[in-house]
Amino acid sequence: MDKLFLTAAAGIGALFGGGGDHHMPPPDRHAIQMHATTTASGSVDIACVAAAVAAREAALGTAASGNASALTSAYSDRASALASAYTQGSNDSIRKAVKTAWNNFGAALRLAHKSWKTAQQGAWTQFKTAVKACGAGSTSLSDTSNASIDVSAGAGSE
C-alpha cells in the first residue's frame, strides 16, 4: 500500500512540477507557422486569402509536375544515349558518346531546376501580390512565413 502511495505521489509530483527541468522544449524550426491578426484600420477578406493560397498551391503543383516530367525525360534520354553509346565500334567513339550523354543529362537537369525555380518564385510573387489585395492586415493572415520551407524543397532537383 505504501508503494502505491509513493508511486501516486511521484506521478502527481511530476504532473504538477515536482522536481525536474522546467524548461520548455525548443521550438520546432520546421513547424508550420500561421499568424492570424487583423488591424483596427481594416478588415481581411478571408475568402480572398483562401483563393490566393489555392491559386499558389495549384501553380506550385503544376510546376512540380512539370519538373518531375522533365527529370523523368532527362533520365530516359540519358539511358537511351548510354545504351546507344555502348554499341559504338571503337573505344574513342564510346567515350565521346558517353561524355555527350552525361553532358546532355547535366544540361537537362539544370534546365529543369531553373524552370522549377522560376515557376516557384512566380507562384509566390503572384500570391504575395494577390493577398495584398485582400484587405489591410491580410498579409498577417497568410502563410508567407513558411515560404522558406517551400523554397528549400526544390521539387526533386538541385
N, C-alpha and C positions, 0 to 999 in steps of 0.2 A: 504494500500500500504506500509506503514511504517513497518507493521508487517511482510509482505512478505520479505522486505529487511533485517530486523533483523533476520528472520529465515534463509535466504540465507547466511547472514554474519556469523551466528553461525555455519552453516554447513561447510562453507569454512574454518572458523577458526579451526574447529575440524579436517577437512581433512588435512590442512597444519600445524597442530601443535599449534593451538590457545588454550593454557591452557591445563590442564590435566597432567596426568602422562606420561612421555616419555620413560618409561622403556619397554623393550621387555618382552613378556611373558616368563616364564621359559621353557626350552626345555622339550619336552615330552620324558621321560626316556624310554618309551616303543616304541618309533618311530623306524622304520627300518632304519638302517644306512648303507650306502654304500659309500666307499671311492674309487674313481677311479683315480688312478695316475699311471704314468709309470715313470720309471727311465731312465736316459740317457744311462745306461750301458746295457740295453736290452729291448726287446720288449715282449709284452704279447700276447699269443695266446688266444684270446677271445673265440674262439670255444672250445678250450681245457678247459677253465674255465667253460663255459656253460655245457660241458659234465660232468665235475666233480660235478657241482651243481645238474644236473639231476640225476646222479648216487646216490648222497647222498639223494636226495629227494625220489627217488624210494626205497632205503633201509629203510629210515625212515617210509615211507608209509607202506611197508611190515611189519616192526616191530610193528607199531601202530595197524595194522590189526590183527596181531598175538596176541598182548596184549589184544585187545578187545575180541577176541575169547577166550582167557584164562580167562578173567574176566567173560564173559558170562557163560562159563563152570563152573567156581567156584560158581557162584550164583545158577546155575541149580542144581549142585551137592549138595549144601547146602539145597536147597528147598526139594530135594528128601530125603536127610538124615534126615531132621527135620520132614518131613511127616511120614517117617518110625519110627522115634523116638517116636512119639506120638501114635503109635499103640502098643507099648510095654505094657506088663501086669502089671508091678509094677512101683511105683514112682522112685525107685532106678535105674531101667533099663532105664526109660525115662531120668532121669538126666544124666546118663552116655552117652546115645546116643546123647543127645542134646550137651553135652560138647564135645564129639568126633566130631559132625557135625561142631561146631564152630571152634574147633582146626584145623580140616582139611581145613575149609574155610580160616582161617588166613594163614595157610601154603601155600595154593594155591595163595592167594593174594601176599604173599611175593615172591613166585617163579615167578609169572607174572611180578612183579615190577623189580625183579633182571634181568629177561630176557630182559625186555624193556630197562633198563639202559645199559646193556651190548651191546645190539644191537644199541642203540642210540650212545653210546660212540664209538663203532666200526665204525659206519657210518661217524661220524665227524672226527675220526682219519684217516680213509681211504680218506676222502675228503681232509683233510689238506695235506696229502702225495701227492695225485693226483694233487692238484692245484699248488704245488711247482714245478711240472714237466712242468708246462705251461709257463715257462719263468720267467726271472728276473722281479720282480715287480708284479707278478701275485697275490700274497697274498694281495696286497693292493687293488686289483680289486675284490676280493672275499668278501663274506658277513660274514666272521667269527666273526666280532664284534657283530653279533646278536645271536651267539650260546647260550648265557645265556638265551634268551627267550625260545629257544627250550628245553634246559636242565630243565628249571623250569616247562615246560608243563606237563611232567610226563605221558602223554598219558592215563590219566584217572585213574592212580593208584598212591598211595603214600605209 
